[in-house]
Amino acid sequence: MSADLDALAPPLDIGAMHRHHHRWLVGWLQARLRNRADAADLAQDVFLRLLRQPEPQAPRAPRAYLATIAQRLALNLHRRRSLEQAYLDALAALPPDAMPSPEDQLALRQAVAEIDDTLSALGPKVKRAFLLAQFDGLGYAAIAQQLGVTPRTVVSYVARAMAQCCLRAP
């Protein structure tokens, strides 16, 4: 039934949506991010995402639709910045002779961001289980207790995360 409704929805006029809602979206984002430049960048990213969709349909509630996309992008921005700050903190703790070259630093940043994206796409519990197993060295029973799932579920989570990371590896 929903496929029938989708077929009846008109195609999305991204230009018109941009003209009618871009200013509102920037203001909405700025109120949440408290940064005009980040708000403007994310608003453009929202419309870029719409442009990349194969056959976008006009949403019934355009502002709610745009806000949902923007919220997800804002969470990704926050997560990426937190990750970058952790990386910079780790670099600052290194002795000067162990500091990687700028090229290696860039490659590391890109690899970490890619792994984070891969794990985040699997869901928060899968990502957390993988990180607890790989970086904190916790056993599956301890992870299961923390996540409120069975150890067998943790095995499945970690296997899915590992498989996904292996598929993304060059």
C-alpha positions in Angstrom: 0.0 0.0 0.0 2.8 2.5 0.9 4.4 1.8 -2.5 1.1 2.8 -4.1 1.1 6.1 -2.1 4.7 6.7 -3.0 3.9 6.4 -6.7 1.2 9.1 -6.3 3.6 11.5 -4.6 4.8 14.3 -6.9 8.6 14.5 -7.6 10.5 16.8 -5.4 11.3 20.3 -6.8 14.6 20.8 -4.9 15.0 24.3 -6.3 11.6 25.4 -5.0 12.3 23.7 -1.6 15.6 25.5 -1.3 14.0 28.8 -2.1 11.2 28.3 0.3 12.9 26.7 3.2 16.7 27.3 3.1 16.6 30.5 5.2 14.3 28.8 7.8 16.6 25.8 7.9 19.7 27.9 8.5 17.9 29.7 11.4 16.6 26.5 12.8 20.1 25.0 12.8 21.7 28.1 14.1 19.4 28.0 17.1 20.5 24.5 17.9 24.2 24.7 17.0 24.8 28.3 18.1 27.1 28.8 15.1 26.0 30.5 11.9 28.8 29.1 9.7 28.1 25.5 10.8 24.3 26.1 10.4 24.9 27.4 6.8 27.2 24.5 6.0 24.8 21.9 7.3 21.8 23.4 5.5 23.7 23.1 2.3 24.6 19.5 3.1 20.9 18.8 3.6 20.1 20.0 0.1 23.1 18.2 -1.3 21.8 15.0 0.2 18.4 15.6 -1.5 20.2 16.2 -4.8 21.9 12.8 -4.5 18.7 10.9 -4.0 17.8 9.0 -7.2 14.1 10.0 -7.4 13.2 12.1 -4.4 9.5 12.5 -3.7 7.9 15.7 -2.4 7.4 15.2 1.4 4.1 16.0 3.0 5.8 18.1 5.7 8.9 19.7 4.1 10.2 21.4 7.2 9.9 18.3 9.3 11.6 16.3 6.6 14.5 18.9 6.3 14.8 19.1 10.1 15.1 15.3 10.3 17.9 15.2 7.8 19.6 18.2 9.4 19.4 16.6 12.9 21.2 13.5 11.6 23.9 15.6 9.9 24.3 17.7 13.1 24.8 14.5 15.1 27.4 13.3 12.6 29.2 16.7 12.8 29.2 16.5 16.6 30.4 12.9 16.6 33.1 13.6 14.0 34.4 16.7 16.0 34.4 14.6 19.2 36.4 11.9 17.5 38.8 14.5 16.0 39.3 16.1 19.4 40.1 12.7 20.9 42.6 12.1 18.1 44.2 15.5 18.7 44.4 14.8 22.5 46.2 11.5 21.7 48.6 13.2 19.4 49.4 15.9 22.0 50.3 13.1 24.5 52.9 11.7 22.2 56.5 12.5 22.6 57.8 14.8 19.8 60.0 12.0 18.3 57.0 9.7 18.0 54.8 12.3 16.2 53.5 11.0 12.8 54.1 13.0 9.7 51.3 15.3 8.5 50.5 12.9 5.7 50.3 10.0 8.2 48.1 12.1 10.5 45.7 12.8 7.6 45.6 9.1 6.7 44.9 8.2 10.3 42.2 10.8 10.6 40.5 9.6 7.4 40.7 5.9 8.5 39.3 6.6 12.0 36.4 8.7 10.5 35.7 5.9 8.0 35.7 3.2 10.8 33.4 5.5 12.9 31.0 5.9 10.0 31.0 2.2 9.3 30.3 1.3 13.0 27.7 4.1 13.4 25.7 2.8 10.4 25.3 -0.5 12.3 23.6 1.0 15.3 24.7 2.2 18.8 24.6 -1.2 20.5 26.6 -2.9 17.8 29.2 -0.1 17.8 29.4 0.0 21.6 29.9 -3.8 21.8 32.6 -3.7 19.2 34.5 -0.8 20.9 34.2 -2.4 24.3 35.5 -5.7 23.0 38.3 -4.3 20.8 39.5 -1.3 22.8 38.5 -1.9 26.4 39.2 -5.6 26.2 36.0 -6.6 27.9 34.7 -10.1 27.6 31.3 -10.8 25.9 29.6 -11.6 29.2 30.7 -8.2 30.6 29.6 -6.4 27.5 26.3 -8.2 27.5 25.7 -7.0 31.1 26.5 -3.4 30.2 24.2 -3.4 27.1 21.4 -5.5 28.6 21.6 -8.2 26.0 22.7 -11.8 26.0 26.3 -12.9 25.4 25.2 -14.6 22.2 23.8 -11.3 21.0 27.2 -9.6 21.7 28.9 -12.3 19.6 26.6 -11.4 16.8 27.1 -7.7 17.3 30.9 -8.0 17.3 30.9 -10.3 14.3 28.7 -7.9 12.3 30.9 -5.0 13.1 34.1 -6.9 12.3 32.6 -8.0 9.0 31.5 -4.5 8.1 35.0 -3.1 8.9 36.6 -5.9 6.7 34.3 -5.1 3.8 35.2 -1.4 4.0 39.0 -2.1 4.2 40.9 -1.2 1.0 
